Amino acid sequence: MSAADDELASLLKRAADHAIAYRQHVAEPEATRAYGEVLPGFDAPLPQQGEPADAVIDALVASAVPGLRATTGPRFFGWVIGASHPVGVAADWLTSAWGQNAGNHTASPAAAAAETVAARWLLELFDLPRESSVGFVTGATLANVVCLAAARGAVLRRVGWDADADGLFGAPPIEVVIGEEGHSTVYSALQYLGLGNKRVRRVASDEQGRMNADAFAATLAQCRGPVIAIAQAGHVNTGVFDPLAQLVPVAKAHGAWLHVDGAFGLWARTSPATAALAAGIDGADSWACDGHKWLQTPYDCGYAIVRDAEAHRAAMTIAASYLPPVAAGERDPSHFVPELSRRARGFATWAMIRHLGRAGIAAMVERHCALARRLARRLATESGVHVLNDVELNQLIVRFGEPEAGEGGDRLTRETIVCIQSDGTCFAGGASWRGRWVMRLSVIGFPMDEAEMDRSADAIHAAWRAVHHANA
Ligand SMILES: *Cc1c(COP(=O)(O)O)cnc(C)c1O
């Protein structure tokens, strides 16, 4: 080995040792320092001279570790965050080491091939139309953007307008119909695409957050001209699904493009125990999903899936003389995403699906749903702790003190969240749900198990008791 080889080997092994040491301790209660406390560890005047590689990596670890959230640990319930499975991490390390640009076939034949196969596997796992195209994007936010861009082009093309070439100025107006519980990133996508995040028709939902199918039909009946309808599979607070089997025929009858935000809920399709929740979803026109949530790939990884592959391509195509042409029947990875140069996300997706297999993915989804129900049961044994949702999937919302809307319950719930976060046994955040502040718990990390649920429930009970006592 040359001296350069030795240096490379010693540097990458050093990074691996740091990573292993971190992951071995991540199950311990966290004492994560806040941004303001970790900033000085990174802060310095612009370096004028370089430093040796191993010193830089050691300094990075020393600065970063105190401010790392235990999202890969077994008791992290914040937002909806997968736990970066070791197999995904290993594949992702190689992705970085290989330094491939996934932008086209020639720049990385292997990256393009892994995406082609991973795309096919995803369509089979979700049982979506096999002719659909899949773009590998950063997450469901961008998947929503890509899918809705395809929708925008397609619905306007049907009325004789080429939005990709001529933009939206002077175009026939598009009506956008969305459930009132749509995710905030869908509104961002509408904003980015010039469709407007206020200029929408909102459809009422039930007390759990499912879109009302009759109200959806009545709203579509009022629409004139091209329509994009947006439904949801997996509400970020309650985990519920819009009634897709009822929405799909209504959207079809109106010639509307139906997009489904299934960032984590689409994975319910992989298990017979939960597939019925998303019945009918394969009748939609496009779907947004994440790899970095339930599939446990490292950040970042999402999928934009579109039934009409031509509409998908038309919305995203990049053409330049120096980009090689694609042979007939081959899939060019850049035809389905906005980026040209980008990370080869197909490798981690391919590796995770191959590692878990269909059965392993289904078992994980089932296990998380069972753990969520266990956590809900355990939490509800303490008086003053109210689980507000029907736990159909993996999400819980919990309120402390008063279940009903009111400042008292809001305050007690906020204080309990502060208390649990400072305790560090487990992490949960808050949200506003139908006028009430709630604690949100997402059961989605692969290391979670029954003992960790019970330990977390005990910690939440203790936090609530402390808050209750202080307020008595
Ligand atoms: C997480 C989530 C998103 C956004 O996905 P990112 O991966 O954060 O970009 C959109 N919709 C729903 C329902 C989600 O849960």
The ligand as a Gaussian input file, in Angstrom:
#p B3LYP/6-31G(d) Opt

LIG

0 1
 C      -42.968000      13.870000       6.672000
 C      -44.145000      14.219000       5.823000
 C      -44.030000      15.070000       4.716000
 C      -42.737000      15.758000       4.400000
 O      -41.728000      14.844000       4.118000
 P      -40.189000      15.206000       4.227000
 O      -39.539000      13.877000       4.156000
 O      -40.008000      15.891000       5.553000
 O      -39.845000      16.090000       3.086000
 C      -45.135000      15.284000       3.937000
 N      -46.310000      14.713000       4.238000
 C      -46.481000      13.901000       5.292000
 C      -47.818000      13.298000       5.557000
 C      -45.398000      13.629000       6.128000
 O      -45.541000      12.810000       7.188000

